[in-house]
Amino acid sequence: MVETVPQTLDWQKEEGQAFWDANPCGGRWQSYEEFMAWYQCTEPEMFQILDTYDCTGLRVIEVGCGQGPTLNYLARNGAIVHGLDMSSRSLQKAKAGTVELGATQSTHLVQADAEQLPFPDGHFDMAVSLGVLHHTPDTAVGVSEIYRVLKPGGVSVVMLYRSGNPKWWMTRMLREASRLVDCVAGKHDTLLESLRNRQHEGDVSGTALMELFGVPILKAFSNRQARRLFGMFSEIRISNHLPGFRRLADVQSILRSFEPALAWIDRCTKNVWGFYQVIEARK
């Protein structure tokens, strides 16, 4: 069962909720195990970071759990995980995943707003949010909510998109191009609808392109800005990851023979050009 917490949402959040209901993050897969395997292969460094923490018996909140791959991964590693998301369809798929993986006893799902976490102060040992708070209208409020619900000494692991790198420059350019296409076509979401119509089960590109062209709010922050966002925490460590060159092979099949070389470029340039920044902070 998915718990629903009544919320009053502004128009930006309503648009975001509608987008993720229509496009659950990660796409469609034949089985949840197959989805989990793809997700861990696509975002390996995120799981390597999580593996540095012993989550056994910890009460963890995942803010923006989507279809639940991280939620279920943490549950497999012994955590008691509360997954929160605004998208009811994503939560339904996350719930189906917990059933398929036999993790229903250690996972709890709630439909709610990341800027209004429905939990008391100091409730969790750990908070995780990977690729979510840059889609919220007020990212700083989302961070402060994570701080509030953590116990003293609790840890947060948050991934935000990072500005000032080739993938972010390309993202901004393509979003502007998408708006131009809409103006010429005289309708909204022209490229998004084209991509959605072509997506198939097991599509290794996931929903990355649909997010690029269709998600209502898409922000990025410099490392310095991220450090300020987490300034209330006592300890902060920021690392940069995944410039995005290897993922080009998922989007353009002609590049798949170059995938090892693209992955090597990612590894060599992640500190300077990493599109993901992971903020590990202790309360």
N, C-alpha and C positions, 0 to 999 in steps of 0.2 A: 504494500500500500504506500502511496505517495501522499504525504501531508501537504496541505495547501494553506499558506498563511495569507489572509486577505491583505492586499496592499493597494494604495492609491498611486497609480503610475502616471508620470507625465508622458507627453506624446513621444519623446525620444525613447523612453523605456518601452512604450507600447510598440513602437516600430522595431526595436531590437528584439523584443519577445516574439513578434510576428516573423521576423527574419529567421531566428533560430528554430522556431516551430516548423517552418517550411524547409529549413536546411540544417538538420541536426549535425553538429560538428563531427567531421570524419566520414560522412557519407553512409552508404548502405552496404552491408556485408552479409554473406550467406549464414555465417555463424558468429557468435560473439567472440569465440576463441580466435577466429580468423581476424576479426577487427582488432583485438588486443595485440596480436602478433604484428599486424601492420603498424599500429600506433607506436609500439615500442621500437620498431625498426625506423620509423620516421622521426621520432623524437628521442633518440637514445640518450642524449646527454641529460635530459630532464630526469630520466629514471636513474641514471648513474648518480645524480645529485641526491635524489630521494633515498637511494641505497646507502648513503653515508649516515643515515639516521636509523636508529633502532626504534621502530614504531610498535614493537610488541606491547600490547595492552594499553597503548596510548589512545586517548580520545582526540580524534582529529576532525577538523572541519575542512571540507573542500568547497571553496567559494567559486561557483561556476563549474559544476562537475560535468555538464554536457551529457553525453551518452555513457559516461562513467568509467572510462578506461583507467584513469588514475585512482579513482575511488576503489575500484575492484582490485587494482594492483596493491594498494595499501592494505586492503582487507586481507588479501592473500598473505601479506607480510605480518599479520597479527594485530593490525590496528582496528579500533572501533571507529568507523567513519560515518560522519554525517555529511551527505552530499546535498548541496543547495544549488538551485538553478531557477531562472525565470521561465524557461521553456518547458511546458508540460509534455510536449512530444519527446524532447530529449530525455526527460526524467522517466518516461514510459520505457524508452529503450534501455536506459541505465538499469531500471528495475528488472527488465527481461534478462539483462546481462547478469545481474546478481543471482537470479534464479538458475540460469544455465550453468553458472560457475559454482553454485552452492554456497553463496556468500550472504544470504538473506539475514542470517543471525547477527552479522557484524557490520551491516550497512543500514543506514537510515536516510531516507530521501525526503526533501522538503522543497516545495515550490515557493520561492521568496526572492526578495531583492537584495543584491550584494551591498547596497548602501543602507539597508535596514535589517541587519541580521537578527532573526527572531530567537536569540539566545541570551542568557544573562551574562553579566560581566564575569570574566575569569573562569569560563566554562570548559575551555579546551587546552590540551597540552601542546597542540600543534595546529597550524593553519596552512593550507596549501591552496594556491590559486595560480593556475598556469594558463596564461594567454586570455585573461578575462577582463581585468580591471581597466585595460586600455579601451574597452568597449562601453564603459559606463560614463554617464554624463559628468560625474564628479569623482574622479579616481582617488583624490585625497580623502574623501569621506569613506570610500571603500577600504582604504588602508587603515583609517582610524577605527573603523568597525572591527577589522581583524585584530588590531591592538586591544580593543576593548574586551573582546570575548576570549582572549588568551589569558592563561594563568600567569602570574609572575614567574619569569624564567622560561616561559613558553616560547616556541620557535615558529616563525613563519617562513615559508618558501614561496615566493611570488615571482612569476615570470611576466615581464612587460615588454612590449615591443620597444626597440631602441632606435632613436633617431641618429642621423649623421652617418649613414652607411648606404652602400649601393642598393640594397633591397628596399630600404625606405624611400630613397629617391625614386626608384622605379615604381614603387607602390603609389606614390603621390602623382606621378606622371600618368600612370594608367587609370587612376580614378578620375583625373581631369579629362582624359580621353573618353572615358565612359560617359561622362556628363555631356561631352560634345556629341557623341553618338546619339544620346537621348534627345538632344536638341534637334538634330537633323531628322531623327525618326519621329519626333513629335510625341513620344511616350516615355514613361519611366522604365528603368531596369531592362533595357533592351539586351545588353550583353549577359546580364544575370539570367534572364529567361532562356536565352540561347544555350548557356552552359547547363542550366538545370535540365533542359530537354535532352541534352546529350549525355548526361551522367548515367552510369550504369552500376549495377551491383558489383562491388569489389574494385571500384575505380581507385587506383593508387594515388591519384591527385587529390583524393578526399574532397573537402569543400574549400580548399585554399583559394581557388580562383573565384568561387561564388562569394566568399568573404571579401575578397579584394574589390569586386565590383558592386556588391550589394549591401554589406553590413552598414547600418546607418552611422555608427560612431566608430572611428578608427583613429587612434592617437598613438604617438610614440614619444619617448622621453629620453633625454641624455642621461648618462650615468650620474651626473651632478644633480639633475632634477630628481632622479629616483632617490638619491641619497637624502635630499631634502624632504621628499614625500614620507620617508621612513625615519625622519629625524627624532620622533618620540621614542624609538627603540634604543636600548642601551648598547647593543652590538649590531653592526651592519657589515655584511660582506657582499660585494657585487661582482659577478663574473659574466662575461659575454660569450655567446654561443651561436652556432648555426647561421653563418652569413647567408645561406640559402642557395648556394651554387648546386649542391647535390640534388636539391628538390626540383631543379630545372629538368632533370631526367624523368621525373614523375609527370611533368606537364607536357614535355615534348619527347615523344618516344624515340625520335631520331638521335637523341643525346644519351640514350641508355648505355650504349657501348662505351661512353666516356664517364660513366658513373664513378668508377674508382678515382679517376683524376679529379673530378668535381668534388668528391668527398675529401681528397687530399688538400685541395684549395680551401675548403671549409675549415679544416683543422689548422692550416697554416695562418689563416687570416682572422680567426674568430675573435681574438682580443681587440683587433682594430675595427673589423667590419661586422662583428656579430650583430645579427638582427634581434636576437633574443638576449635580454639581460635578466639574470636571475638574482633576486635580492634575498639573501638569507639574513634574517634579523631576529634577535632575541629580545624579549620584553624585559 
